[in-house]
Amino acid sequence: MMKFALKAVAFGVLTAGSTMVMAENAPSSFYGITTTGSVAATTDYRFRGVTQSSNNPAIQGGFTFSHKSGAYLSLWGSSVDFGVTGNSTETDVALGYTNTLKLSDKLAPTYDVGVIHYGYIGSGHSFDRNGVGYDGKNGLDFNEVYGKLTFADSLLKGDALSVGVNYSNDYWANSKQFWYFNVGYSAPIANTGFTGLASVGYNKFKNKEALAVVAGGPGTDDSYIDYKVGINRNILGVLAELDVVGTDVSTSGMTDAQKKLYDAGLVFSLTKTF
């Protein structure tokens, strides 16, 4: 399941970058459409705090096709490891719209709304955890609608404050209704070239059984909090980022290996945009 990358990172969160140059002196857009892309390598693919790669490295990449009107189509993929036979890839598709919402002369946040499909090649509807999916049903794919507001220069020059919400009527592994609320902040660190960033998210499931299927744990809660704190820096055109990512999912009764899937851990990534 994507992260932040929206994965909305906007889901342009997923695949932000500069305009792709198709040829020397070529125009930056074609019929008002520009294309951006990214490739990345990470030591652990974490989505909403929970590893999607069994704490192993992952390769990721995507493209976003943006129209001058504000409409965009994003494609994003990553290697994953859920221990599900036949599935090793996540492929997401998002269709959205982004523009500026002018609230006053000094307050004009960027809004981003859309719908995203999370797909898992090879899994089809074969998912079962020890033979039992949620409510007796199997399958991994799901859809979400999302909305996000980003306020530039909110506290400091060059910073960004974002608030977002996602909703799925049938979340991962057919776990029914799910809400996700997220707040994020990033700001340059003086003139060092480094950027500090932090985010916190609230994951609300239909019930405790649904959370146990999606995120694990002893099945005593119907929600959990995820968080990320880190720094990044552009080095020779490559964005290097180091984060601490984790959750407050209860790991009571788990082995040390099982706890590692949810506990705080260091994640290092390199991303090249084009």
BAZADREN-359068 format. One line per field, with one value per residue: residue number from 1; residue in three letters; x, y, z of N, C-alpha, C, CB in turn. Coordinates in steps of 0.001 Angstrom, whole numbers. Glycine has a CB too. Layout:
// BAZADREN-359068
num c(NUM_...);
residu c(ALA_...);
n_xx c(X_...);
n_yy c(Y_...);
n_zz c(Z_...);
ca_xx c(X_...);
ca_yy c(Y_...);
ca_zz c(Z_...);
c_xx c(X_...);
c_yy c(Y_...);
c_zz c(Z_...);
cb_xx c(X_...);
cb_yy c(Y_...);
cb_zz c(Z_...);
***
This chain:
// BAZADREN-359068
num c(1_2_3_4_5_6_7_8_9_10_11_12_13_14_15_16_17_18_19_20_21_22_23_24_25_26_27_28_29_30_31_32_33_34_35_36_37_38_39_40_41_42_43_44_45_46_47_48_49_50_51_52_53_54_55_56_57_58_59_60_61_62_63_64_65_66_67_68_69_70_71_72_73_74_75_76_77_78_79_80_81_82_83_84_85_86_87_88_89_90_91_92_93_94_95_96_97_98_99_100_101_102_103_104_105_106_107_108_109_110_111_112_113_114_115_116_117_118_119_120_121_122_123_124_125_126_127_128_129_130_131_132_133_134_135_136_137_138_139_140_141_142_143_144_145_146_147_148_149_150_151_152_153_154_155_156_157_158_159_160_161_162_163_164_165_166_167_168_169_170_171_172_173_174_175_176_177_178_179_180_181_182_183_184_185_186_187_188_189_190_191_192_193_194_195_196_197_198_199_200_201_202_203_204_205_206_207_208_209_210_211_212_213_214_215_216_217_218_219_220_221_222_223_224_225_226_227_228_229_230_231_232_233_234_235_236_237_238_239_240_241_242_243_244_245_246_247_248_249_250_251_252_253_254_255_256_257_258_259_260_261_262_263_264_265_266_267_268_269_270_271_272_273_274);
residu c(MET_MET_LYS_PHE_ALA_LEU_LYS_ALA_VAL_ALA_PHE_GLY_VAL_LEU_THR_ALA_GLY_SER_THR_MET_VAL_MET_ALA_GLU_ASN_ALA_PRO_SER_SER_PHE_TYR_GLY_ILE_THR_THR_THR_GLY_SER_VAL_ALA_ALA_THR_THR_ASP_TYR_ARG_PHE_ARG_GLY_VAL_THR_GLN_SER_SER_ASN_ASN_PRO_ALA_ILE_GLN_GLY_GLY_PHE_THR_PHE_SER_HIS_LYS_SER_GLY_ALA_TYR_LEU_SER_LEU_TRP_GLY_SER_SER_VAL_ASP_PHE_GLY_VAL_THR_GLY_ASN_SER_THR_GLU_THR_ASP_VAL_ALA_LEU_GLY_TYR_THR_ASN_THR_LEU_LYS_LEU_SER_ASP_LYS_LEU_ALA_PRO_THR_TYR_ASP_VAL_GLY_VAL_ILE_HIS_TYR_GLY_TYR_ILE_GLY_SER_GLY_HIS_SER_PHE_ASP_ARG_ASN_GLY_VAL_GLY_TYR_ASP_GLY_LYS_ASN_GLY_LEU_ASP_PHE_ASN_GLU_VAL_TYR_GLY_LYS_LEU_THR_PHE_ALA_ASP_SER_LEU_LEU_LYS_GLY_ASP_ALA_LEU_SER_VAL_GLY_VAL_ASN_TYR_SER_ASN_ASP_TYR_TRP_ALA_ASN_SER_LYS_GLN_PHE_TRP_TYR_PHE_ASN_VAL_GLY_TYR_SER_ALA_PRO_ILE_ALA_ASN_THR_GLY_PHE_THR_GLY_LEU_ALA_SER_VAL_GLY_TYR_ASN_LYS_PHE_LYS_ASN_LYS_GLU_ALA_LEU_ALA_VAL_VAL_ALA_GLY_GLY_PRO_GLY_THR_ASP_ASP_SER_TYR_ILE_ASP_TYR_LYS_VAL_GLY_ILE_ASN_ARG_ASN_ILE_LEU_GLY_VAL_LEU_ALA_GLU_LEU_ASP_VAL_VAL_GLY_THR_ASP_VAL_SER_THR_SER_GLY_MET_THR_ASP_ALA_GLN_LYS_LYS_LEU_TYR_ASP_ALA_GLY_LEU_VAL_PHE_SER_LEU_THR_LYS_THR_PHE);
n_xx c(850_586_2448_2961_4132_532_534_-84_1922_838_-1236_329_2024_2980_4525_6379_8199_10431_9746_9767_12265_11927_13360_16108_15562_12871_9378_8011_5586_2793_50_-838_-166_2069_4785_6009_8359_9677_12194_13071_14893_14600_15279_13320_9983_7555_4184_1865_3073_3447_5412_5682_7250_8306_10297_12411_14551_13171_12199_11052_8852_7432_5050_3625_1057_239_-2268_-2649_-4919_-5128_-5901_-4824_-3103_-1781_663_2053_4452_5702_7983_6865_6343_4354_4230_2474_1576_2569_2358_4291_4423_3198_861_-303_-2917_-3888_-6341_-6789_-7319_-5841_-5376_-5262_-6648_-7964_-8235_-7828_-5975_-3531_-3682_-3659_-4048_-2991_-5125_-5910_-7585_-9005_-9171_-7924_-6601_-5446_-3452_-2496_-425_-697_-1820_-4551_-7588_-6694_-5818_-5299_-5012_-3606_-5660_-7941_-9667_-10789_-14040_-14582_-13874_-11659_-8810_-6854_-6781_-7922_-9860_-9542_-10771_-9556_-8490_-6680_-5020_-2557_-440_1694_4684_3776_4591_7323_9565_9548_8550_6096_2838_607_-2657_-4690_-7179_-8304_-10490_-11897_-14305_-14044_-11489_-7991_-7590_-10322_-11404_-13440_-14975_-12818_-10918_-8524_-6530_-4284_-1487_1086_4413_7012_10225_12892_16197_17709_20412_21496_20924_19571_16372_13905_11413_8148_5429_2150_-284_-3680_-5271_-8305_-10338_-13074_-13616_-12013_-11272_-10862_-8614_-6715_-6457_-5417_-3228_-2107_-1278_-2735_-5481_-7023_-7677_-9291_-8068_-5076_-2024_266_3607_6205_9472_12041_14913_16003_18043_19147_21427_23632_21531_20010_17660_18310_17129_16522_14676_12775_10408_7263_4704_1897_841_-348_1863_1694_2367_3646_6430_9908_10635_8160_7266_8935_7822_6063_7083_9081_11518_14574_14600_16046_16276_16735_15983_15313_14212_12630);
n_yy c(-1192_2068_4669_7096_7314_9501_7848_10992_12425_15712_12888_13318_13268_10904_10656_12919_15419_16838_18327_15964_15740_15228_15518_17419_20872_20434_21107_21786_20749_18858_19434_20705_18907_17669_15516_13766_11916_9285_7323_5026_3729_1948_1127_-104_-570_1293_1748_3867_3482_721_-2050_-2996_-4687_-6709_-5689_-5553_-4343_-2270_-1590_1177_3156_5589_7432_10613_12177_15307_17730_21090_22167_21211_18649_15250_12137_9420_6870_4276_2105_-635_-2976_-5591_-7532_-9623_-12148_-13518_-15920_-15713_-12950_-10089_-7516_-4194_-2126_1015_3259_6539_9068_12440_15870_19030_22283_25824_27205_30086_31734_34151_37226_36582_33952_31058_28048_24940_22599_19125_16543_13294_9908_6697_3574_691_-1881_-5368_-7262_-10594_-11545_-11577_-12712_-14267_-13999_-15162_-15354_-17700_-19168_-17712_-14878_-11474_-11476_-13823_-13437_-13065_-11433_-8608_-6074_-2637_443_4015_7240_10579_13618_16655_19396_21831_24098_26552_28180_28475_28754_29261_30614_28824_26503_23812_22926_20325_18847_15999_13620_10290_7807_4578_2284_-381_-1708_-2816_-6318_-6812_-5501_-3817_-629_2220_4870_7480_9883_12562_14604_16679_18106_20113_21695_23905_23527_26011_27320_24988_23206_20986_19459_19309_17000_15853_13739_12668_10142_8987_5965_4539_1814_-434_-2214_-4014_-6504_-6086_-4400_-6182_-7970_-6334_-4776_-6321_-7354_-7954_-7848_-6110_-3472_-870_1014_2826_4739_6218_7357_9599_10876_12831_13668_15198_15561_17014_15524_15858_15748_13660_12689_12164_10527_10131_8497_8066_5716_4544_2883_2780_314_-2378_-4781_-6920_-10154_-10902_-12205_-11148_-10776_-10448_-8106_-6229_-5518_-3465_-1781_1174_2161_2687_4159_4389_6129_6615_8809_9559_12043_12881);
n_zz c(0_-836_203_1219_-488_-1838_-1387_-1612_-1423_-3196_-4798_-6599_-4718_-4793_-7092_-7624_-9425_-11879_-15113_-17716_-20127_-23412_-25735_-26996_-26752_-26932_-26388_-23103_-22570_-23878_-25679_-23390_-21434_-19067_-18178_-15422_-13466_-11312_-9673_-7128_-4315_-1344_2075_3488_2832_4029_4803_5998_8412_8745_7732_4309_3043_4504_6149_4452_1716_-941_-4319_-6162_-8258_-10562_-12650_-13434_-15140_-15931_-16495_-17672_-16619_-14084_-13625_-13186_-13834_-12179_-11986_-10143_-8650_-6620_-5180_-3054_-41_1398_2200_694_-1568_-4925_-5146_-5521_-6142_-5987_-7567_-8282_-9197_-9750_-10061_-10241_-9097_-8817_-7447_-6712_-3790_-3125_-283_924_449_1510_2172_552_45_-1516_-2984_-3241_-4681_-5204_-6555_-5808_-6854_-5384_-6352_-6501_-8062_-9135_-6806_-7009_-5909_-3927_-1368_1866_5325_7069_6034_6495_5648_6222_7544_6251_3610_764_-833_-1996_-3333_-3322_-3150_-2709_-1779_-1676_-52_221_1768_1324_2843_1988_3139_5777_8480_8391_5920_2951_4034_4489_5300_5700_5541_5515_4325_3901_2527_2483_1354_1475_2637_2524_2044_2165_4430_5076_6031_6242_7598_7151_8628_8302_9197_8110_8068_6760_6566_5651_6989_8303_6418_5486_3495_4110_4751_7186_8283_9249_10197_11176_11518_11715_11900_11286_11761_10863_12937_15668_14736_12024_12024_13028_10897_8853_9920_11873_15261_18555_18276_19860_19534_17534_16046_15136_15519_13287_12573_11398_11309_10015_7906_4860_1879_-1132_-3193_-5660_-7503_-6592_-4206_-939_1902_5368_7778_10787_11363_12503_14530_16851_17182_19062_20251_21853_22952_20641_18711_18627_15966_14736_15979_14854_12469_12966_14924_15723_13343_11463_8268_5162_2108_-1440_-4003_-7351_-9447_-12555);
ca_xx c(0_1455_2794_3272_4958_-83_977_-288_2598_-396_-721_1588_2851_3577_5529_6702_9458_10497_9226_10635_12699_11878_14408_16686_14745_11472_8516_7859_4269_2187_-1381_-1076_144_3471_5044_7069_8576_10648_12612_13570_15286_14429_15678_12100_8787_6567_2952_1124_3854_3608_6220_5031_8297_8874_11489_13473_14602_12172_12422_9795_8902_6131_4885_2417_712_-519_-2800_-2577_-6171_-5020_-6194_-3636_-3168_-523_921_3132_4630_6742_8084_6283_6471_3381_4180_1334_2052_2266_2335_5541_4373_2047_706_-1368_-3348_-4669_-6899_-7096_-7351_-5201_-5416_-5116_-7877_-7647_-9113_-7606_-4783_-2345_-3927_-4087_-3518_-3204_-5947_-5696_-8643_-8989_-9456_-6765_-6778_-4258_-3518_-1430_-292_-440_-2585_-5950_-8419_-6212_-5274_-5864_-4028_-3931_-6909_-9097_-9647_-11774_-15445_-14640_-13593_-10255_-8499_-6018_-7026_-8945_-9908_-9708_-10905_-8699_-8465_-5526_-4738_-1167_-211_3103_5149_2789_5265_8633_9714_9960_7980_4807_1977_-454_-3666_-5368_-8083_-8569_-11577_-12178_-15486_-13667_-10038_-7101_-8051_-11770_-11605_-14572_-14780_-11552_-10606_-7147_-6318_-2848_-941_2506_5091_8412_10807_14346_16969_18611_20977_22316_20532_18747_14971_13344_10017_7467_4004_1455_-1531_-4624_-5896_-9532_-10938_-14463_-13602_-10701_-10943_-10349_-7239_-5869_-6201_-4615_-1995_-1599_-1569_-3539_-6914_-7682_-7967_-9861_-7360_-3694_-1360_1576_4386_7475_10306_13264_15582_16452_18923_19426_22853_23906_20289_19329_17162_18619_16263_16633_13492_12339_9001_6719_3281_1611_118_1_2620_1623_2320_4375_7859_10697_10562_6827_7201_9732_6972_5264_7841_9865_12744_15214_14384_16862_15844_17319_14962_15700_13059_12986);
ca_yy c(0_3205_5702_8417_7744_9948_7623_11267_12572_15125_11607_13804_12878_9641_10713_14290_15553_17909_17936_15087_16304_14154_15755_18733_21981_20041_21854_21143_20127_18415_19679_21086_17796_17458_14206_13683_10543_9068_5970_5087_2515_2181_-18_-720_110_1464_2427_4169_2995_-735_-2494_-3709_-5484_-7572_-4983_-5711_-3253_-2256_-723_1855_4133_5969_8556_11423_12958_16439_18689_22464_22466_20726_17218_14419_10679_8920_5437_4051_702_-981_-4372_-5827_-8897_-9881_-13581_-14025_-16647_-15146_-11489_-9433_-6165_-3315_-1155_1943_4217_7616_10101_13518_17273_19910_23698_26732_27674_31407_32093_35579_37690_35968_32537_30381_26681_24065_21439_17951_15558_12263_8517_5847_2118_-46_-3217_-6283_-8206_-11979_-11997_-11775_-12771_-15478_-13752_-15672_-15420_-18977_-19672_-16904_-13451_-10793_-11797_-14976_-13047_-12928_-10401_-7526_-4786_-1758_1819_5084_8635_11355_15067_17176_20820_22134_25519_26902_29299_28596_29257_29726_30703_27569_25325_23337_22247_19636_18062_15179_12554_9233_6922_3398_1559_-1791_-1553_-3942_-7637_-6765_-5205_-2889_819_2670_6302_7836_11316_12780_15955_16638_19403_20097_23032_23916_23714_27156_27311_23782_22367_19897_19732_18464_16656_15035_13514_11748_9706_8225_4918_4091_655_-711_-2849_-4520_-7648_-5557_-3937_-7363_-8531_-5421_-4297_-7235_-7047_-8952_-7687_-5446_-2081_-647_2140_2998_5956_6045_8595_9640_12048_12621_14749_14831_16515_16720_15337_15599_15433_12524_13037_11178_10773_9221_8678_7126_5436_3546_2892_2391_-960_-3237_-5969_-7866_-11563_-11141_-12474_-9972_-10634_-9920_-6734_-5383_-5071_-2328_-903_2234_1710_3625_3895_5237_6018_7463_9041_10383_12502_13308);
ca_zz c(0_-982_1047_950_-947_-2147_-1505_-1894_-1472_-3703_-5276_-7022_-3594_-5144_-8140_-7921_-10134_-12858_-16416_-18475_-21400_-24389_-26719_-26816_-27252_-27057_-25470_-21804_-22466_-25131_-25508_-22009_-20527_-18728_-17594_-14426_-13039_-10245_-9316_-5755_-3598_86_2899_4032_2334_5095_4411_7220_9528_8744_6607_3207_2408_5554_6620_3464_733_-2008_-5477_-6464_-9344_-11096_-13563_-13305_-16328_-15398_-17458_-17178_-15899_-12716_-13600_-13355_-13746_-11628_-11960_-9187_-8316_-5662_-4778_-1733_475_2461_2431_-72_-2736_-6236_-5143_-5145_-6701_-5804_-8653_-7917_-10216_-9136_-10925_-9315_-9526_-7852_-7816_-5584_-3172_-2593_828_1143_-265_2093_2449_-675_59_-2658_-2648_-4087_-4440_-6229_-6208_-6076_-6799_-4973_-6942_-6100_-9159_-8761_-5638_-7372_-4702_-3267_-32_3109_6404_7710_5484_6867_5400_7060_7281_5357_2231_421_-1823_-1505_-3991_-2750_-3662_-1732_-2210_-797_-155_931_1705_1639_3084_1818_3965_6854_9673_7959_4479_2349_4680_3974_6264_4977_6265_4527_4755_2929_2938_1665_1833_1610_2701_2230_2495_2388_5850_5210_6077_6813_7506_7484_8789_8354_9240_7817_8051_6340_6570_5471_8214_8071_5068_5404_2374_4631_5067_8232_8001_10246_9922_12068_10917_12540_11096_11968_11109_11224_14248_16037_13888_10760_12254_13196_9573_8038_10534_12881_16650_19282_18024_20986_19180_16209_15442_15567_15057_12673_12610_10691_11539_9265_7190_3521_1203_-2533_-3425_-7077_-8206_-5960_-2882_103_3061_6505_8608_11822_11056_13409_14877_18228_17154_20194_19848_22967_22571_19401_18772_18263_14509_14412_16464_13969_11357_13406_15804_15103_12691_10541_6845_4299_722_-2479_-5027_-8497_-10228_-13927);
c_xx c(885_1537_2716_3721_4436_300_1071_448_1890_-125_393_2526_3587_4724_5814_8012_9435_10014_10223_10990_12786_12960_14917_15811_13281_10638_8308_6499_3742_681_-1723_-759_1653_3614_6203_7203_9585_10984_13243_13974_15195_14797_14483_10909_7750_5379_2102_1752_4190_4419_5385_6017_8995_10202_12687_13467_13523_12596_11079_9954_7521_6189_3606_2240_-237_-984_-2786_-3839_-6087_-5331_-4902_-3975_-1808_-487_2126_3225_5757_6802_7532_6536_5535_3378_3009_1858_1612_2264_3663_5554_3075_2015_-512_-1657_-4220_-5122_-7345_-7099_-6734_-5210_-5242_-6476_-7573_-8665_-9007_-6352_-3518_-2485_-4494_-3492_-3781_-4078_-5730_-6752_-8587_-9379_-8249_-7134_-5443_-4392_-2305_-1350_24_-1253_-4027_-6827_-7992_-5774_-6035_-4718_-4394_-5315_-8127_-8857_-10688_-13186_-15571_-14340_-12095_-10067_-7726_-6409_-8097_-8835_-10046_-10026_-10107_-8834_-7328_-5403_-3287_-980_1287_3445_4199_3393_6615_8672_10247_9381_6668_4085_830_-1384_-4441_-6273_-8290_-9705_-11709_-13399_-15220_-12145_-9303_-7618_-9525_-12128_-12635_-14134_-13500_-11377_-9146_-7020_-4825_-2507_562_3111_6534_8920_12311_15038_18045_19103_21854_22047_19692_17314_14530_11877_9447_6008_3443_110_-2372_-5391_-7104_-10211_-12378_-14546_-12218_-10290_-10340_-8911_-6290_-5521_-5226_-3249_-1423_-1964_-2480_-5042_-7664_-8078_-8608_-9202_-5902_-3146_-32_2297_5675_8175_11612_13866_15914_17329_19141_20934_23065_22654_19520_18915_17445_17813_16462_15487_13450_10842_8489_5237_3129_767_592_698_2658_1516_3067_5828_8602_10631_9224_6690_7893_8905_6252_6040_8633_11160_13291_14969_15204_16421_16614_16292_15495_14439_13533_11741);
c_yy c(1241_4171_6778_8574_8438_10825_8767_11986_12947_13692_11987_13598_11633_9808_12143_14343_16707_17397_17076_15748_15182_14299_17168_19782_21602_20853_21068_20490_19782_18487_19962_20014_17703_16114_14289_12235_10464_7593_6064_3713_2839_929_-755_77_125_2251_2602_3476_1521_-1164_-3251_-4658_-6404_-7027_-5150_-4538_-3395_-1278_-136_2818_4470_7141_9298_12247_14065_17371_20076_22880_22103_19249_16425_12933_10200_7406_5216_2581_484_-2498_-4482_-7269_-9050_-11356_-14224_-14662_-15967_-13639_-10926_-7983_-5462_-2332_-295_2905_5265_8603_11237_14890_18119_21343_24524_27200_29009_31806_33569_35978_37002_34468_31856_28977_25957_22893_20340_16920_14507_10902_7689_4381_1490_-1479_-4051_-7423_-9605_-12477_-12309_-11689_-13969_-15264_-14494_-15749_-16635_-19461_-18830_-15432_-12799_-11147_-12932_-14672_-12882_-11824_-9261_-6160_-3972_-369_2793_6386_9459_12848_15599_18669_21036_23641_25802_28118_29550_29189_29887_29805_29371_26334_24920_22565_21612_18899_17270_14136_11591_8358_5770_2694_62_-1864_-2867_-5238_-7634_-6471_-4104_-1433_1208_4164_6523_9354_11565_14260_15844_18027_19206_21525_22927_24157_24766_27134_26087_22958_21177_20387_18770_18186_15762_14864_12550_11410_8887_7274_4362_2994_443_-1309_-3428_-5733_-7193_-5084_-5125_-7993_-7658_-5128_-5231_-6796_-8091_-8812_-7042_-4007_-1996_549_2123_4283_5576_7386_8452_10946_11832_13873_14264_15928_16056_16674_14939_15137_14249_12934_11892_11518_9694_9519_7666_6948_4366_3700_2629_1117_-1828_-4497_-7007_-9303_-11898_-11515_-11194_-9714_-10038_-8462_-5767_-4830_-3774_-1318_143_1670_2783_3191_4883_5032_6992_7579_9970_10752_12984_13802);
c_zz c(0_185_576_-68_-573_-1628_-1762_-1744_-2324_-4150_-6198_-5891_-3977_-6098_-8532_-8672_-11072_-14190_-17170_-19802_-22403_-25448_-26519_-27491_-27446_-26082_-24190_-21633_-23847_-24944_-24046_-20987_-20312_-18027_-16609_-13990_-11916_-10130_-7940_-5257_-2116_876_3490_3513_3452_4559_5657_8420_9515_7528_5577_2523_3401_6049_5691_2485_-336_-3100_-5887_-7629_-9853_-12049_-13223_-14564_-15872_-16506_-16841_-16426_-14422_-12580_-13803_-13233_-13263_-11628_-11055_-8839_-7333_-5497_-3360_-1317_1663_2864_1725_-1355_-4032_-6292_-4671_-5596_-6347_-6963_-8354_-9068_-9537_-10201_-10017_-9939_-8424_-8357_-6541_-5091_-2493_-1538_1165_369_238_2344_1213_-723_-1266_-2221_-3677_-3719_-5540_-5700_-6616_-5939_-6442_-5511_-6567_-7107_-8620_-7597_-5993_-6143_-3848_-1830_1058_4120_7241_7298_5780_6538_6292_6618_6264_3911_2020_-607_-1199_-2055_-3272_-3362_-2503_-2450_-1214_-1057_692_719_2112_1718_2993_2671_5140_8123_9331_6448_3945_2990_4031_5075_5493_5921_5226_5145_3594_3463_1949_2231_1954_1512_2420_2845_2888_3845_6100_5390_6825_6573_7865_7504_9011_8400_9013_7785_7608_6287_6360_6808_7947_6625_4840_4151_2804_4869_6155_7936_9091_9831_10956_11434_11883_11634_11846_11154_11582_12623_14508_15197_12564_10918_12364_11855_8797_8650_11586_14294_17266_19072_19152_20685_17799_15509_15897_14965_14410_12655_11804_11014_10794_8684_5792_2933_-225_-2730_-4879_-7819_-7663_-4553_-1916_1353_4121_7466_9743_11614_12009_13642_16372_18264_18321_19695_20975_22451_21304_19675_18389_16766_14084_14835_15514_12811_11685_14244_15022_14526_11773_9107_6045_2853_-170_-3601_-6113_-9267_-11599_-14645);
cb_xx c(-961_1050_3844_3965_5430_-931_1067_-944_3428_-972_-1825_1526_2020_2559_5086_6768_9781_11918_8872_9966_14062_10519_13889_18115_15308_11294_7160_8077_3284_2651_-2190_-2471_-405_4010_5345_6781_9033_10115_13613_12519_16741_12982_16590_12117_8222_7190_2178_-341_3154_2229_7360_4454_9315_9062_11856_13313_15974_10775_13086_9286_9754_5207_4866_2482_53_323_-4232_-2337_-7335_-5929_-7239_-2573_-3556_-315_1168_2921_4883_6487_9567_4762_7949_1976_4109_309_1548_962_1203_6735_4538_2109_562_-989_-4122_-3846_-8091_-6137_-8816_-3767_-6763_-4250_-8445_-7605_-8783_-7463_-4639_-2016_-4890_-3667_-4136_-1851_-7441_-4243_-10051_-7639_-10767_-5611_-7318_-4084_-3632_-1672_804_976_-2546_-6147_-9934_-5079_-5288_-6560_-4003_-3854_-7143_-9411_-9908_-11568_-16190_-15966_-14328_-9697_-9773_-4593_-7437_-8808_-11081_-8441_-12428_-7257_-9812_-4255_-5708_-215_-776_3424_5280_2185_5456_9746_10656_11410_7768_5002_1447_136_-4630_-4369_-9448_-7281_-12910_-10953_-16667_-14362_-9636_-5691_-7212_-12400_-10293_-15436_-15982_-10368_-11530_-6143_-7167_-2178_-1267_2749_5033_8582_10488_14765_17606_19825_21784_22085_21751_19352_14064_13503_9897_7571_3788_1272_-1252_-5604_-4880_-10510_-10100_-15108_-14689_-10686_-12189_-11232_-7159_-6562_-7510_-5362_-2232_-103_-2197_-3245_-7523_-6782_-6683_-11373_-8037_-2823_-1141_1448_4710_7273_10554_13015_16868_15250_20280_18774_23443_25009_20583_20248_15647_20154_14783_18022_12234_12680_8826_7429_2494_890_332_-1257_4053_424_924_4311_8255_12152_10773_5738_7822_10918_5952_4093_8780_10171_12496_16726_12876_18381_14336_18690_13685_16725_12295_13645);
cb_yy c(6_3927_5649_8968_7653_9610_6816_11137_12098_15967_10708_15252_12663_8737_9915_15125_14307_18467_19164_13716_17042_14112_15540_18777_22481_18522_22171_22145_21052_16959_18478_21485_16456_18609_13171_14610_9696_9597_5355_5687_2028_2604_442_-754_-593_2181_1628_3751_3292_-1443_-3370_-2709_-4575_-9006_-5466_-7043_-3207_-1878_-1507_2601_3617_6291_8079_12336_12054_17211_18300_23414_21719_21506_16850_14801_10021_9444_4860_4886_-95_-291_-4891_-5518_-9219_-9457_-13870_-12883_-18086_-15631_-10973_-10176_-6210_-2567_-1866_2726_3507_8340_9555_13502_17745_19451_24064_27930_26624_32452_31258_35915_39201_36651_32370_31194_25889_23566_21826_17366_16237_12184_7998_6193_1550_-29_-3123_-6830_-7743_-12146_-10945_-13122_-12871_-16048_-12272_-17083_-14090_-18845_-21019_-17071_-13134_-9271_-10554_-15590_-11746_-14250_-9872_-7806_-5009_-1681_2001_5237_9105_10928_15682_16471_21633_21522_25951_27178_30575_27237_28130_28803_31875_27475_25585_22441_23234_18668_18982_14511_13134_8380_7700_2433_1799_-2693_-1021_-3651_-8104_-8079_-4808_-3301_1480_1881_7139_7210_11883_12132_16673_15942_20086_19398_23773_24998_22364_27125_28584_22930_21886_19333_19600_19126_15963_15676_12958_12364_8904_9174_3785_5283_-600_-1659_-3952_-4882_-8500_-4406_-3071_-8389_-8686_-4124_-2969_-7358_-5676_-8860_-8997_-5472_-1236_-425_3489_1779_6959_5467_8983_9485_12293_11674_15219_14561_16659_17776_14267_14548_15187_11252_13354_11148_10828_9365_8565_7644_4982_3604_1831_3530_-1699_-3604_-5576_-7535_-11981_-9908_-13664_-10146_-11993_-10763_-6638_-6165_-6147_-2816_-1720_3345_426_3727_3991_4921_6274_6879_9634_9635_13640_12139);
cb_zz c(1229_-2131_1518_1666_-1874_-2188_-1741_-1932_-1247_-4873_-5994_-7456_-2317_-5730_-9350_-6648_-10877_-12976_-17236_-18705_-21268_-25045_-28178_-27372_-28556_-26802_-26127_-20706_-21734_-25529_-26015_-21856_-21090_-17835_-18693_-13209_-14201_-8908_-10377_-4830_-4002_396_4016_5615_1046_6326_3305_7077_10744_8754_7098_2181_1746_5035_7998_2706_72_-1451_-6668_-5236_-10482_-9984_-15032_-12056_-17458_-14392_-17901_-18332_-16539_-11831_-14688_-12324_-15131_-10215_-13407_-7921_-9557_-4301_-4862_-1732_882_2012_3903_-392_-2701_-6686_-4258_-5738_-8212_-4431_-10044_-6646_-11386_-8045_-11806_-8209_-9846_-7570_-8551_-5970_-2149_-3719_2054_2678_-122_3376_3644_-1931_1217_-3242_-2574_-3914_-4389_-6852_-6906_-5130_-8157_-3399_-8455_-4663_-10139_-8447_-4542_-8070_-5073_-4040_264_2902_7277_9235_5983_8360_3903_7011_6776_5439_1875_-107_-2465_-1841_-5441_-1210_-4661_-860_-2279_-963_280_482_2618_588_4472_331_3113_7164_10684_8482_4092_2382_6165_2705_7364_3973_7126_3652_5249_2652_3045_1619_898_504_4066_2742_3674_1964_6473_6388_6735_6211_8437_6471_9977_7166_10604_6503_9450_4961_7892_4445_8698_9061_4824_6617_1645_5944_3804_9619_6639_11665_8480_13503_9671_13316_10767_12188_11380_10202_14346_17506_13634_10259_13532_14087_8792_7833_11145_12755_16766_20747_17738_22188_19220_16318_15817_15156_16233_11237_14061_9165_13070_8187_7938_2603_1947_-3474_-2464_-7218_-9616_-5926_-2926_420_2631_7220_7763_13298_9572_14708_14048_18971_15790_21014_19441_23879_22418_18504_17830_18703_13826_15090_17844_13429_11004_14186_16669_16120_11908_10821_6468_4470_613_-3009_-4397_-9421_-9481_-14731);
***
